[in-house]
Amino acid sequence: MKIYQTSDIRNIALVGGAKSGKTTMAEAMAFCGGLINRRGSVDSKNTISDYRDIEHDRGYSVESTLMYTEFAGKKINILDVPGFADYQGELDAALNVVEAAVVVVNAQSGVEVGTEIANRYANQLDTPMLFVVNHLDAEKANFDDSVNQLKDFFGGKCTVLQFPTNAGLGFNQIIDIVSNKMYTFKDGKAEEAEIPASFADKAAEMREALVEEAAAADDELMEKFFENGDLTPEELTKALKLAIDKRDLFPILCTSAKENMGVARLLEFVCQNVPAPNEVADAKKTKGGKELKCDVANPTVAFAFKSAKDKNLGEITYLRLYDGELAESQDVVNACNQSKERVSQVLVCNGNNRQRVEKACAGDIICTIKLKDVKINHTLTTPKNTDDAVEEIAFPTPIYTVAVKAANSNDDEKVGAALKDLCTYDKSLTLENSRELRQVILGCQGELHLNTIKWYFENQYKLGVNFTAPNIPYRETITKPAEAMYRHKKQSGGSGQFGEVHMLIEPYFDGMPNQTKYPIRDTQEYPLEWGGKLVFNNCIVGGSIDARFMPAILKGIMEKMEQGPLTGSYARDIVVWYACEHL
C-alpha cells in the first residue's frame, strides 16, 4: 500500500442509530474503493467491520472498527461505530479522532435516540456532521419526513444537497444539486443525466438556497455570489468545505447502502468537501494548550484512542497521528509516564485484516502491536517534545451498577483479572472494590452493555459469574445526646494519682450553638467520607489534649458508630478506653 500524505487523508466516523445501516455502508465504501470485490452482509456474518464472534452472535456492532477505502486518490479512514446508546464510550473515542461525523439516518424511522446521542457528542467536540438518509429503497422510506425531523431536531443548518425522485420500493434515482445532475443507478453503477424538467424548478430553488448558505462561510465568496448570483463548481466546493468545517452547514445526502446506490457519490463528496487533517479550523490541542497542526515536519505526536487484545498478535494499540511521522522501529516516549517504547510495526487496518507499511504521516489513523506500557489516552512523542501530551478523552460516567462475584470462590482471582482486563479496553466501564459494601461493583452504560460483559465471561473467559444488585449502604448516626464520666486511679506510692474524663456526645448540625456545661478550649473538625463531619470540642481542664491522641480517639468513636447507634453505655466505653490508654 502506498504512503498517503496528510493532504490526501480524510477521517470520518459512521455514527447514528442502531440498524440505520452503518456497517453495510462501510462495506459498500470498501467495495466502491476496490478493496473488496464482493460485498458482505450483516446477516451473512462476513462484513469487514463486524468480524468479532460476539458481533456475529448478536447481529450488531459492539465495538468501533477501524477500516479504510481508497477513492479518487485519497485514503478515507472509516470508523464504524456501534449505534446503541450503551456503547457511548466507542462513539466518544471515535469522534475525538476524526474530522467529520457521517450520521446515518434510517429513512423509515427518521431521527432516533442514536441520532440524538451522536449529535450531542459532536456538539461537545465541535465535530462537523454530514447526514445521510439511508434505506431509501425500503417500503416505508420517507425522505421528506426524515428531512423535516432533522431540521426540527438539529436546526436550519441541515441543508439538502440531494433528494430522491422515487423513494420507496423501486428507488433508483437521486438529484444532486451540487453537481446539478440526476443519477440513475443500475447494477451498482450510476448513469449521469440532466435534471428532468419536472424537477428543474425544485432543484434550481434548492441550489440557490444552498449556494447562498455556503457562501456565507467566506466574505470573498459572498461578494462573488452577490455579484454573479452563483458560484463556480470550484468556488462552491471551497465554500462547502469551509461551511462544513465551521459547522455552519450540515449537508443531507441520499443512499441505499444495501443496494450500493449513492455510496460512490458520498465518497466523492467526502473527498472534495470534508477538510483534510491539516485544513481544519480548530486544531487538536495538547494539555498545555499548544495546537497540533498535523505537519509531517514537526516532531511525532501519536494519540492512543483505542486498544484491543488479539489472540494471535497480543495487545493492539490504535493511534491517531496529530504531528510528524511514525515509522517501523522508531523509538518514542510515552508522554504520560515517560516510559520508552519502540514501534515494532506500523499497520493499516481493514477490520481484522492488517497490512504493514513503512511509515504513516500526520493525520493518519493506524495501529501497532506489543507496546509495553501504552494505554488508552496515552500520547507517544519523541524525546524532544514530551510536553505535547494530547488532551484526554472524557469517557461517559456509568449509569448502571452491579455487584460481581465469582460463582465458584476458587475463581475469585480469575474473575478479578478478567474485570480488570475488560475495563482496560473499555473505558466506559468502571470497577470498584467497595470496602463499605464488601462487594466488587462494576459500573456500565446499561443492561445491553452488561449483557455484553456476561457474554465475554461465558464465551471468552469461560467463568461462572453472578451479577446482583449492589447492597444499599445503610449508615447510622447519632440521634440523641449521651454522656459519661470515668475516674481513673493510679497508685504509685503515697497518696497516688487520679484523673477524670467527661465525655458528651450529641448530634451535630451546621450552625448549632456550643454546649455550655464544659468550658471549650479549642475545636477540631473532621469530614467523614460519606458526608457530614465530626466536630471535637476540647474541654480538658488544665491544658489541651495532645494532638497525637486525636486520631485514636476519633477512630474509637467512628468504630462505635459503625457498630450501632451511640448510647450512654457506648460513650462510657469510649471514655474508659481513652482513660486507660492515655491517663
N, C-alpha and C positions, 0 to 999 in steps of 0.2 A: 504494500500500500504506500502511496506517495505521502510525503510530509506536507501538510497544509499550513500555509501561513495564516497569521491572525486575521487578515482582511478577508480570507476565504472560508472562515469558520462561522457557523450560525449555531446557537444553542437554544433549544426550545424544550418545554415540558408539556406533555399531553395531559391535561387535567380535566376535571369535570365529574359529573355524577356517575355512579355505577351503571353499567350496561349502556352507556352512551356510545360505545364503540371505539374506545381509545386504543385498545390492543389491536383490534382489526385495522384501525387507522395506521398504527405503527407498522403493521405487516404490509399494508398497501404502499407505504412510503418506501420501505426497503425494496419492494418489488419494482416500483417506479424508478428507483435508483440503480436497478440492475444487480443488487447484492444477492437476490434470490431469483430463481426462475419459476418458482411456483409458490403461490400464497397459501399459508396455513390458515387454520381457523381455531377459535377457542373450543368449539365443540369437538374438533378432531384432536385437540391437545398437542398441536405441532406448530404453535406460533413461536417466533423468536423471543418475545419478551416474557410470555408465561411459560417458562421452562422448568419451574420448580415442581417437586412432587405435590406439595400442598396446593399449588395453583391448578394442577391437573385434577386433583381430588375435589377441590371446591368449585372450580369453574369460573374463578375470577382472580384478579391480580391481588397479591398480598404485599409484595414489596415493589418499590420502583425499580425499573430495569433500564440500564444504560445501553443504548444501541445507536447506530448512525446510518445515514444513507449518503450517497454522493449524487448530486444533481446540479447540472449547469456549471460544472467546475467548482462547486462548493461542497464542503463537508458539513452536513447538518447533524449535530449531536442531538439525539432524542432521548428524553427521559419519560418512559411510560409509567404514570403514577396511578396507584390504586384510587378508586372512586368512593369507597365507603368512608364515612366520617371517622371510623375507628382507626384509620391509618393516616391521621393528620400529620404524624411525625414524618412520614415519607414525603408528603406534599410540602411541608415546611422546608425540608432539606433540599428538595428539587428546585423550588422557586428561588432559593438563595444562590444558585449557581448558574442560572440561565438568563438570557437577555429578553425572553418573551414567553408568556404562557399561552398555549393554544387551548382554549376552553372548548371542549367538545360537548355539544348540546344535542340531546335526543329530540328529533323533530316531532315525535309522538307525545312526549311529555313536557317539553319546554324546560323552564328553569326548575332545577331540583335542589335538594339540600347540598349535594356535592358541588353544584354550580356556585351556590352562595358561599360555601366554605372556601372554594378556590378563589373567588373574588375577594373574600376577606383577607386571606393571606397575601394575595397580590397587592392589595391596597396597603397593607402594613409594610411590604417590602418595596413598594413603588415599582412593581414589575409590570411592563407593558402587557396588554392582553389582546388576543385575537379570538373571536368567537367563530366556531364552525358548526353550522347546523347540519347534523348528520342523520342518517336513516331516512333520507328523503324519498327512498323507494318503498317505504313501508306503507301499509294500507291506511293507517290513521295519521300519516305525516301531515303536518300543517305548518308551513313555513311562516305565514303571516302571523299566526298566533304566537309562535316561538319568538319572532322578532318583537312583537308587542310586549311580551313578557320580559325580554331582555331590556328593552327601553324602560319599562316600568320599574324593574329592579335596579338597573345599573345606570340609568340616566340617558340623556340625549347624546352622549359621546358614542353610543352604539350606532354605527353607520353601516348601512347595507352596501356592499360592494358587488355582490352577486345575488341573483334571485332566480328560482326555478320557473320554468314555463308550465310544467306539468307534474307538480309534487304528488306523491302517492304511487300507487301501482302503475307501472309503465313509465316512471320517471326516467328521462334520458337527456334533458336539455337544461342548460343554465345560460343566463345572460350576464356577461361580465361588463360592468360599466366602467372599469378601469381601462381595459383593452378596447372597450366599445365593440365587442364581438359576441356572437352567440356560439356556444359549443354544444355539439350533439355527440353523445357517447355511444359507441358501438363496439362490443367486444373489448372493452377496456381502453379503447383509443378515442381521441376527441377529434371531431371534424369542425373546423372553424368556418364561420359564415357571417354575413352581415346580419344585423339585427332586423327581424321582420317588421313590417310597417305596423302591425298590431301592437307591438311592444316598444316602438321607436319613441313615442312621446313620453312614456313612463321612464324609459332608460335615460332620455335626454334630461328630464327633470331631476332624476336622481343623480346624474352625473354632475349637473350644475351645482347641486347642494353639496356633493362630495368635494368638488374642486374648491369651492369657497371655504368649506370647513378645513380642508387640508392646508390650503394656502395661508390660513391664519397662523400657522406654526412658524412662519418666517416673514418678516416685514418686506423683504425684497420680492418674494414670491407673491405676496399680497398686492403689491404695487403692479406687478405684471398682470395679475388677474383682473385688477380694475381697469388696466389699460386695454387688454385684449379680450377680456370676457372668458378666457380659458387658459389652460396651461398645456405646454407640450408634454408628450409622454415622459420625457426625461425629467422635466420640472415637476410633474405630478408624482413621479417616483420619489424624488427628493423630498417633496412636501409630505408625502405619506410616511416616509421613514422618520422624518423629524416629528410629525404629529404622533405617531405610534410610540416613539421613544419617550416623548414628553407626557404620554398618557392623555393627550388631548383628543384622541380618536381611538375607538375600539372597532376595528373592521368586522363585518359579518360576512362569512363566505359559506358556500354550499358544497356538500359532498354526500356520496353514498360510498363509504369505505368498503362495505361488503362487496359491492359490485365494481369497486375501483373507478368510480366516476367523480371527477373533480379533485382527486388527490394530487395528480401531477400539477394542476393549476395552483393548488395550495402550496406545494413545494416551490413552484416558481415565484409565487408571491412572497414566501418566506425569504428566498434568496435575494430578491430585489428590495424588499421593504422592511425586513427586520434588521436592525443595526448589527454590524459585526461587533465583537467584544471590545475593539478599540474605538468604536464610534459612539458609544453610549454617553448620554449627557451626565449621568451621575455614576461615576466610577466607584468600584468597591473600595472600602476604607479599612485601614488597619485599626487595631485597638487604640493606637496613638493618634488617629485622625488623618494619617497620610493616605492620599489617593493612589490607587494602583492602576496605572494607565494601560495595562496589557501591552507592554512593549518588550519585544524579544531582546532588546539591548540592555534591559535592566536586570539586576540580579534575580534569581529564581524565587518565586513565591507560589507555593502549591498548597491548596487547602483541602484537607480530608473531610468530605461531607457524608461519606457512607463507608461502611465496612461490612464484610460478609465472610463466612467460612466455607471453603470448598473442600470436599473430602479428598480430592487429589492434590490441589495446589496449596491448601492451608488457608491462611488469612489473606483476603483480598482487600486492598485499600483503594477507594475511588477518590480521585484527585481532580480538582479544578485548578488550572494554571492561571494565575492572575498577573504574573510578570515573568519575563525571562523564558528559559527553555528547561526541559527536563530530559536527560539522556540516560541511556543504559550505563551502568557502572559509575554514575555520578554520586559523589559524596555530598550529603546535605545534613542540615542540623534541624532538629525538632525545636522550633522557636518557643514551644510551650514548656518543655522540660530540659532543653539544652542537650539532649542525647544525640549522638552522632548516628547517622543511618547511611546505608549505601543502597541505591536504587538498582536492583539486580536486573529488572526487566521493565520496559515501558510497553503497555498493552492497550490496544484499542478494542472496545467491546461491541459485540453484537449479541446481546443476551448472554448465553452460555458459551458462545464462540469468541475466542480472544486471539488477536493477531499481534505479533511483536513488531514494533517499529524502533528505529534507531533513536528517535527523539520526538518530542512534542513541543509545539510552540505556545506562547502565551495565548490564552483564550480557549485552549482545547480542554476537553474532559477525557481523562484516561484512567487507567488503573494500574496498580503494581502489586507485587506479592512479597510476602516474607519480610516485611519491615518489623523491626524488633519491638519498638515501643511507640507506635503511632496509632492514635485512636481518633474517633470522630471529633471534629472541632479543633484538631491539631493542625499546625502550619509548618511546612517544610521550607527552609530557606538555605541560603549559602552562609558560611561563617561571617560574611561581611554585613549581613542585614538581618540579624536575628531579632531585631526590634519590630520587624514587619509582620507580626502575628495578625492574622485576619480576624475580624470580629466574629465571635462565635454565633452559631445558630441557636436561637432561643426556642427550644422544643416545647410543645404544649405540655401543660401540667396534667397529671392523671385526674380523671373524673369518676373512676370506678376502682374500688379496692377490694381485695380478697385476702384471706389468710391461707397460706400454703403450707402443707405438711405432707411428708412422705407417707404413703400408705404402709410401708414397712420401715420401722425405725432404723433398721440397718442401712437404709438408703439415704439417710439424712444428709450426709456429706455429698453424695452424688446429686441430690436434688438441689442443694445449695450451690454447687458448682454450675449446674445447668441453668439455674435462675440468673446467676452472675453472668453467664455466657449470653443469655438472651438479652439482658439489659445492656450488655456491651455493644450489641449490634442494633438494638432498637432503643433509641434514646427517649422515646415517648413512654417507656416503662420505667418504673422506679421500684426500688427494693429497700425495705426497712426491717431490721430486726428489732422489734419493739420490746424493750425490757419491761415496760409497764404492762403490756398485754400478754407478754410471754408468747408471742406469735411472730412469724415471719409474714410481713404484709407486702403484697405485690400491688402496685398501682398501675392501671392501664386506662385505655380510652373508651372502654365499653364492653358489652358482652361478646360482640363479634371478635374484638381484639383478644379477649380472654379465651374464646374458643380456639383461636389460632395458637395460643400458648399451650392449651390442652393437647392440640394435635401434635405439636412438637414433642411433648412429653411422651405421648403414646407411640408415635411413629419414628421419631428420630432418636430420642434418649432411651426409649423402652423402659420407662419408670412409671410406677403407680404413684399418683399424687392425689391428695384430697384438697379440694378448694372449698372453703367455707366462708361465711360472713365473719368479719373481724369481731372480736369481743368489744363490748362497749366499755370504755374506760371510766367506770364509775369512780368518783372521788368524794371524799368526806372532808368536812371542815368543822371548825369549832362553832357550836350553836349557842352555848351559854357559858358564862364565866365559871372558872374553877380555881380554888385557892388552897394552898397547903403550906405548912411550916415544919421544919425539921431542925432539931438541935443536935449537933454532932459534938461528942465529948472525946477528948484525947488526954489520957492520963500519962504524964511523963515525970511523975515525982512531984511532991509538993502539992500545991493547990490544983495543978492540971490546967488544961485549956479547953475552951469550947467555942463553937461558932453557931450562929443561927442563919438559916436560909429561908426566906419567904418568897413564894412564887405565886403570881397572879396571872392566869391565862384567860383571855377573853376574846370574843370575836372582834375583828378589826374592819373598819370601813374608812374610806378616804374622808378626811376632814373631821374624824371623831375627836372629841376633846381628850386630853391626857387624864389618866386617873390621878386622884389627889391623896390617896391613902398613904402612898410611899413617895418620898422625895426622889425626883428623877435627876440623875447626874448627866446622862447623855443617852442618845437614841441611835440605834443602828437598824437599817432596813435591808432585807434580803429578798429579791424577787424569786418567785417559785417558777419552775419550768412550765407548769400547766396553767399559769396565770395567777394573779394576786401576789401578795407579798407577806413576809413575816417581819413584824416590827418588834425589836427588842429594846425595851426601856431598862437601862442600867440604874438600879436604885440602891446599890450596895452602900451601906453606911461606912464611913471611914476610908473611903478610897474608891477606885473604879476597878471593874473586872479586868483581868488580864486578857488582852485580845487573843492570846494563843488558845484560850479555852472556848472561845465563841464557836468555832466550827463543831467541836464536840457537843456543846450544849444544843446547838441547832440540829445536829444530826439526831440526838436523842429525842428532841421534840418531834421532828419530822417522822422518825421511825414509829413513834407512838401514834402519830396522826394516821399513818398508813395501816396500823393495826385496828383502829376503830375510833369512834368519837372520843374526844378527850373528856374525862370526868375528873372529879376531885381526886379519885384514887390514882389515876394516871399522873396528874400533876404532882401528887405526893411522891410517886415512884421516881419521877424525874428529879425532884428536889433531893430525895435521899441519894439517888445515884450521883448527882453533882457534889453533894456534901462529902460523900465518902471518897470520891475521886480527888477532890481538889482542896478540901479544907484541912 
